[in-house]
Amino acid sequence: MNRTKGDEEEYWNSSKFKAFTFDDEDDELSQLKESKRAVNSLRDFVDDDDDDDLERVSWSGEPVGSISWSIKETAGNSGSNQEGREQLKSRNSFSSYAQLPKPTSTYSLSSFFRGRTRPGSFQSLSDALSDTPAKSYAPELGRPKGEYRDYSNDWSPSDTVRRLRKGKACSLERFRSLQDKLQLLEEAVSMHDGNVITAVLIFLKRTLSKEILFRELEVRQVALRHLIHFLKEIGDQKLLLDLFRFLDRTEELALSHYQEHLNIQDPEKRKEFLKTCIGLPFSAEDSAHIQDHYTLLERQIIIEANDRHLESAGQTEIFRKHPRKASILNMPLVTTLFYSCFYHYTEAEGTFSSPVNLKKTFKIPDKQYVLTALAARAKLRAWHDVDALFTTKNWLGYTKKRAPIGFHRVVEILHKNSAPVQILQEYVNLVEDADTKLNLATKFKCHDVVIDTCRDLKDRQQLLAYRSKVDKGSAEEEKIDAILNSSQIRWKN
């Protein structure tokens, strides 16, 4: 809409804003003050308590208070503030004012509405206007309340720990002095939350030297245990060894060093490494285990090389009938014993692969040896070897069967390996407890053992009940009928 010159003069004279003139030295300043009063008048409409739920961002899109924001803002403000003041003095027209560059904002609108002036908070509008002539202010982003995060740098150590415990994001970078970092750690320990303690320890591990970190943790045992566990979990073996050296925990240092053998795949290199572990300051029991581990691996290397050659040659019957499914290297002692009982059971005691040699070298208990040998020979269905395993002779030359693991376990293993009924019945009869014998005989259908046991117990009712479980017209049914009709047995009431 076009105005006449008179209308324009009336408009400017009637407006509450004064027209810009070159003669008025304070005109620009008065405009800024007027804008300040207009904006500050809005502070009463905003509730101050909602500030903690809002996320502050700069025009660059980065959260205000973050590390990257701080670096950029510091670099930008160092030159922009001085440049803005020089431009304010030199400009002499409204057009030059409008063309001033807009530096990156560090303020939120809500902070200006509230007119904050307390230390550490965002600047008020009056502070901002006295600092630079022109600023751009980022609006606050509306987000679901569950996604709000506070990136304020004003949190105390206790507040920071509480927020960490609630899973809220907060930066630990503001804690720069050693005193603040230790206070943060103490607050985390007092909270009794392992995740928070670990988070603080990761921060300290990254920002403190090893010497200072170890020295401070030495008098804080709870945090120290958390750090040791954390280092073991992430596999930081080097730092863990340095920590044990600093604490003078020689035995733990030795054990941690010993665990490094797990990362060595080559058998020969692993054997040489284990040899270096023998002289480390272990306890007496652990030293014996380390020695046995080295000796076992040494034996396994010899056995593996020999058996690989025999298997490839194809001249040994046991390897032709039962090809090896895996290498014996790095296998446990019990697995090695089973392997020897399976492939080298009849070898002389002087050979490294002899089961008897392994038993004596590593002091394997009789129960473990018999159990392992029984499993290996029963798998091969070598029943003669099974029988010889339990047959002993006394000084008069009489033979007797004896099982250090109990004959009830022998029966279970024999049945698992599909032993014939005749062999099962022989070993079921060797079970001393009558009830256990009867249960095993019934379970594995050893009919003769069940019938004879019921007869010995003079249990007519149980014998009648078992008669219905055998086949009609079978030899077992005839045997039961003969016993039931016998007049020589006095049955229990």
C-alpha positions in Angstrom: 0.0 0.0 0.0 1.5 3.4 -1.1 1.6 6.2 1.4 2.1 9.9 0.8 4.9 11.8 2.3 2.5 13.2 4.9 1.2 9.8 5.9 4.7 8.6 6.4 5.6 11.5 8.7 2.4 10.8 10.6 3.3 7.1 10.9 6.8 7.7 12.2 5.6 10.4 14.6 2.8 8.3 16.0 4.8 5.1 16.4 6.3 4.1 19.7 9.6 3.4 17.9 11.7 6.3 16.8 13.0 6.5 13.3 16.7 6.0 12.7 18.7 9.2 12.3 22.4 9.9 12.0 22.1 12.7 14.5 21.0 10.6 17.4 24.1 9.0 18.9 22.2 6.8 21.4 19.5 5.7 19.0 20.9 2.2 18.4 21.5 1.7 22.1 18.0 2.8 22.9 16.7 0.2 20.4 18.6 -2.5 22.0 17.4 -1.5 25.5 13.8 -1.4 24.2 14.1 -4.9 22.8 15.6 -6.0 26.1 12.7 -4.7 28.1 10.2 -6.3 25.7 11.8 -9.7 26.0 12.5 -9.6 29.7 8.8 -8.7 30.3 8.0 -12.3 29.2 9.9 -13.9 32.0 6.8 -14.2 34.3 5.0 -16.4 31.8 7.6 -19.2 32.0 7.9 -21.6 34.9 11.5 -21.8 36.0 11.2 -25.4 37.2 10.9 -26.8 33.6 14.4 -25.8 32.7 16.0 -29.1 33.8 13.8 -31.1 31.4 14.9 -29.3 28.2 17.8 -30.0 25.9 19.9 -27.0 24.9 21.4 -27.0 21.4 23.3 -24.5 19.4 22.7 -23.7 15.8 25.4 -26.2 14.9 23.1 -28.9 16.1 25.4 -30.0 19.0 24.3 -30.0 22.6 25.3 -26.9 24.5 28.0 -27.9 27.1 29.4 -30.8 25.1 33.1 -31.1 24.4 32.9 -30.4 20.7 30.6 -27.4 21.4 33.0 -26.0 24.0 36.0 -26.1 21.6 34.1 -24.5 18.7 32.5 -21.8 20.9 35.8 -20.9 22.5 37.5 -20.5 19.2 34.6 -18.6 17.7 34.1 -16.2 20.6 37.7 -15.2 20.9 37.6 -13.4 17.6 33.9 -12.6 17.1 33.5 -10.5 20.3 36.2 -8.1 19.4 35.2 -8.0 15.8 31.6 -7.3 16.8 32.6 -4.3 19.0 34.8 -2.8 16.2 31.9 -3.1 13.7 29.5 -1.5 16.2 31.7 1.6 16.4 32.3 1.9 12.7 28.8 1.4 11.3 26.9 4.5 10.4 23.7 3.2 8.7 20.9 0.8 9.3 22.0 -1.3 6.3 25.5 -1.8 7.7 23.8 -3.0 11.0 21.7 -5.5 9.1 24.7 -6.9 7.3 26.7 -7.8 10.5 27.6 -11.5 10.6 25.7 -13.6 13.2 28.0 -15.6 15.4 27.1 -19.0 16.6 24.7 -18.8 19.6 25.4 -20.3 23.0 22.1 -19.4 24.6 18.6 -20.8 24.7 15.5 -18.6 24.5 14.2 -20.0 27.8 17.3 -18.8 29.6 16.7 -15.3 28.3 13.0 -15.3 29.3 14.0 -16.2 32.8 16.8 -13.6 32.9 19.3 -16.0 34.6 22.3 -14.4 36.3 23.5 -16.9 38.8 27.1 -18.2 38.4 27.5 -21.0 35.9 24.1 -20.6 34.3 23.3 -19.2 30.9 23.7 -15.5 30.4 20.8 -13.1 30.8 19.7 -11.0 27.9 21.3 -7.8 29.4 24.6 -9.7 29.7 24.3 -10.9 26.1 23.5 -7.4 24.7 26.5 -5.9 26.5 28.8 -8.5 25.1 28.0 -8.5 21.4 25.9 -6.3 19.2 23.9 -9.1 17.6 23.2 -12.7 18.5 21.2 -15.6 17.1 19.4 -17.6 19.6 18.4 -21.3 19.0 14.9 -22.4 19.9 14.5 -25.4 22.2 13.5 -28.6 20.6 10.3 -30.2 21.8 10.8 -33.9 22.5 9.0 -36.7 24.4 9.7 -36.3 28.1 11.3 -39.8 28.2 14.0 -38.7 25.7 15.0 -35.5 27.5 18.7 -35.3 28.5 20.5 -32.7 30.4 23.9 -31.8 29.3 24.5 -29.2 32.0 28.0 -28.7 33.4 26.7 -27.7 36.8 26.2 -31.1 38.3 28.1 -31.9 41.5 29.8 -35.3 41.9 26.9 -36.6 44.0 24.3 -35.4 41.4 26.4 -36.8 38.6 26.5 -40.2 40.2 22.8 -40.2 40.9 22.1 -39.4 37.2 24.4 -42.1 36.1 22.6 -44.6 38.3 19.3 -43.6 36.7 20.8 -44.1 33.2 20.8 -40.4 32.3 23.5 -39.0 30.0 26.0 -36.7 31.7 29.5 -35.8 30.9 32.4 -36.5 33.3 34.8 -34.3 31.4 34.2 -31.3 33.7 35.9 -33.2 36.6 39.4 -32.2 35.8 41.2 -32.0 39.1 42.4 -35.1 41.0 40.3 -34.0 44.0 37.1 -33.8 41.9 37.8 -37.2 40.3 38.4 -38.9 43.6 35.3 -37.4 45.1 33.4 -38.6 42.1 34.8 -42.1 42.7 33.9 -42.0 46.4 30.3 -41.0 45.6 30.1 -43.9 43.1 31.4 -46.4 45.7 29.0 -45.1 48.4 26.1 -45.6 45.9 26.9 -49.4 45.9 26.2 -49.7 42.1 28.7 -51.7 40.2 27.9 -50.2 36.8 28.4 -46.7 38.1 31.6 -47.6 39.8 32.9 -49.2 36.6 31.9 -46.2 34.5 33.8 -43.8 36.8 36.8 -46.2 36.8 36.9 -46.2 33.0 36.9 -42.4 33.1 39.8 -42.4 35.6 41.7 -45.0 33.7 41.5 -42.8 30.6 42.4 -39.5 32.3 44.9 -40.5 35.0 48.4 -41.9 34.8 48.9 -45.5 35.9 51.0 -44.5 38.9 48.4 -42.1 40.3 45.5 -44.4 39.5 47.1 -47.4 41.2 48.2 -45.3 44.2 44.7 -44.0 44.8 43.0 -47.3 44.3 45.4 -49.1 46.7 43.5 -47.4 49.6 40.1 -47.9 48.0 39.7 -51.7 48.0 36.1 -51.8 46.7 37.0 -49.7 43.6 40.2 -51.8 43.2 38.3 -55.0 43.1 36.0 -53.6 40.5 39.0 -52.4 38.3 40.7 -55.9 38.6 37.4 -57.6 37.5 36.9 -55.1 34.7 40.5 -55.6 33.4 40.0 -59.3 33.4 36.7 -59.0 31.5 38.2 -56.8 28.7 41.4 -58.8 28.6 43.8 -55.9 29.3 46.5 -58.3 30.5 49.3 -55.7 30.4 47.6 -53.2 32.7 46.5 -56.0 35.0 50.1 -57.2 35.3 51.3 -53.7 36.0 48.6 -53.3 38.7 49.6 -56.5 40.4 53.3 -55.5 40.3 52.5 -52.2 41.9 50.4 -53.9 44.6 53.2 -56.5 45.1 50.6 -59.3 44.7 53.2 -61.9 43.5 50.9 -64.9 43.4 48.1 -63.1 41.5 50.8 -61.7 39.2 52.0 -65.3 38.5 48.5 -66.6 37.8 47.8 -63.7 35.4 51.0 -64.4 33.6 50.2 -68.1 33.4 46.8 -67.4 31.8 48.6 -65.9 28.8 49.2 -69.5 27.6 45.6 -69.6 26.5 46.5 -67.2 23.7 49.3 -69.4 22.4 48.1 -71.8 19.7 51.3 -73.5 18.7 51.9 -76.5 20.9 55.7 -76.2 21.0 55.6 -72.5 21.9 53.0 -73.1 24.5 55.1 -75.8 26.0 58.1 -73.4 26.2 56.0 -70.7 27.8 54.7 -73.1 30.4 58.3 -74.0 31.2 59.0 -70.3 32.0 56.0 -70.4 34.4 57.4 -73.2 36.6 59.7 -70.8 38.5 57.1 -68.2 39.2 56.0 -67.5 42.8 52.9 -69.8 42.9 51.5 -71.5 46.0 52.7 -75.1 46.6 49.6 -76.6 45.2 49.5 -74.3 42.1 53.2 -75.0 41.4 52.4 -78.7 41.2 49.6 -78.0 38.8 51.9 -75.9 36.6 54.5 -78.7 36.5 51.8 -81.3 35.6 50.5 -79.1 32.9 53.9 -78.7 31.3 54.6 -82.5 31.6 51.2 -83.4 30.2 51.6 -81.2 27.1 55.1 -82.6 26.6 53.6 -86.1 26.6 50.8 -85.1 24.3 53.1 -83.7 21.7 55.1 -87.0 21.7 51.9 -89.2 21.5 50.3 -87.0 18.9 53.3 -87.2 16.6 53.6 -91.0 17.0 49.9 -91.7 16.5 49.6 -89.5 13.5 52.4 -91.5 11.9 50.7 -94.8 12.8 47.4 -93.7 11.5 48.7 -92.5 8.2 50.7 -95.7 7.7 47.5 -97.7 8.1 49.2 -100.7 9.6 47.7 -100.6 13.1 44.3 -102.3 13.5 42.9 -100.0 16.2 43.5 -96.9 14.1 41.9 -98.6 11.0 38.8 -99.7 12.9 38.5 -96.5 14.9 40.0 -93.5 13.2 40.9 -90.6 15.5 38.3 -87.9 15.5 40.4 -85.1 17.0 43.9 -84.3 18.1 45.0 -85.0 21.7 47.0 -81.8 22.0 45.9 -79.4 24.8 43.3 -81.9 26.0 42.6 -82.4 29.8 44.3 -85.1 31.7 41.1 -87.3 32.0 40.6 -87.0 28.2 44.2 -88.0 27.6 43.8 -91.0 29.9 40.6 -92.1 28.1 42.5 -91.7 24.8 45.4 -93.9 26.1 43.0 -96.6 27.4 41.2 -96.6 24.1 44.3 -96.8 21.7 47.2 -97.9 23.9 45.6 -100.0 26.7 48.0 -103.0 26.3 51.2 -101.0 26.1 54.0 -101.6 28.6 54.3 -99.2 31.5 57.6 -97.8 30.2 56.0 -96.0 27.2 54.7 -92.4 27.5 51.3 -93.4 26.0 50.7 -96.3 28.5 47.6 -95.7 30.7 49.5 -97.2 33.7 52.4 -94.8 33.1 49.9 -91.8 33.0 48.3 -93.1 36.2 51.6 -93.2 38.1 53.1 -90.0 36.6 50.1 -87.8 37.5 49.0 -89.7 40.6 45.5 -90.4 39.2 43.3 -92.0 42.0 42.1 -95.6 41.6 38.5 -94.6 41.2 39.2 -92.1 38.4 41.4 -94.6 36.6 39.0 -97.5 36.8 36.0 -95.3 35.8 37.9 -94.0 32.7 39.3 -97.3 31.7 35.9 -99.0 32.0 34.3 -96.4 29.8 37.0 -96.8 27.2 37.1 -100.6 27.1 33.3 -100.9 27.2 33.0 -98.6 24.3 35.3 -101.0 22.3 33.2 -103.9 23.7 36.4 -105.4 25.1 34.5 -107.4 27.8 37.6 -109.5 28.7 39.5 -106.3 29.6 36.5 -105.2 31.6 36.5 -108.5 33.5 40.2 -108.2 34.1 39.8 -104.7 35.4 37.8 -105.8 38.4 39.5 -109.2 39.1 42.0 -109.3 41.9 44.0 -112.1 43.5 44.8 -112.5 47.1 48.1 -113.9 48.5 46.7 -117.4 48.4 45.9 -117.1 44.7 42.2 -116.9 45.0 40.4 -114.4 42.6 37.8 -111.9 43.6 36.0 -109.1 41.9 36.3 -105.7 43.4 35.1 -102.3 42.1 36.4 -99.1 43.9 33.5 -97.2 42.1 30.8 -99.6 43.2 29.2 -102.3 41.0 26.0 -100.4 40.6 28.0 -97.7 38.6 29.7 -100.5 36.6 26.3 -101.9 35.6 25.1 -98.4 34.5 28.2 -98.0 32.3 27.9 -101.5 30.8 24.3 -101.0 29.9 25.1 -97.6 28.3 27.6 -99.4 26.1 25.1 -102.1 25.1 26.6 -105.0 27.1 25.0 -108.4 26.7 22.5 -109.5 29.3 24.7 -112.3 30.6 27.5 -109.8 31.4 25.0 -107.4 32.9 23.5 -110.1 35.1 26.9 -111.1 36.3 27.7 -107.6 37.6 24.2 -106.9 38.9 24.6 -110.0 41.1 27.7 -108.4 42.5 25.7 -105.5 43.9 25.6 -106.0 47.7 22.4 -104.1 48.6 19.4 -106.3 47.8 17.0 -103.4 47.0 19.5 -101.7 44.7 20.1 -105.1 43.1 16.4 -105.7 42.5 15.8 -102.3 41.1 18.7 -102.6 38.6 17.7 -106.1 37.6 14.2 -104.9 37.0 15.3 -101.8 35.1 17.6 -103.7 32.8 15.4 -106.9 32.5 17.8 -109.3 34.1 15.0 -111.8 34.7 17.1 -114.5 36.5 18.5 -111.9 38.9 15.0 -110.6 39.8 13.5 -114.1 40.3 16.4 -115.3 42.4 16.4 -112.1 44.5 12.6 -112.4 45.2 13.1 -116.0 46.1 15.9 -115.2 48.5 13.8 -112.4 50.1 10.8 -114.8 50.3 8.7 -112.1 48.7 5.8 -114.1 47.1 3.7 -110.9 46.2 6.6 -109.3 44.3 7.4 -112.5 42.5 3.7 -112.9 41.5 3.7 -109.3 40.2 6.9 -109.9 38.2 5.4 -113.0 36.6 3.0 -110.8 34.7 6.0 -108.9 33.1 7.7 -111.9 31.5 6.6 -113.6 28.3 3.9 -116.3 28.4 5.4 -119.8 28.1 9.0 -118.5 28.5 11.6 -120.2 30.6 11.4 -117.3 33.1 7.7 -118.0 33.6 8.3 -121.7 34.2 11.0 -120.9 36.7 8.7 -118.5 38.6 5.9 -121.2 38.7 8.3 -123.8 40.0 9.4 -121.5 42.8 5.9 -120.5 43.7 4.8 -124.2 43.9 7.8 -125.2 46.0 6.9 -126.4 49.5 10.4 -125.8 50.8 10.1 -122.0 50.8 8.4 -120.3 53.7 7.0 -117.1 52.2 6.7 -113.9 54.2 3.2 -112.9 55.2 
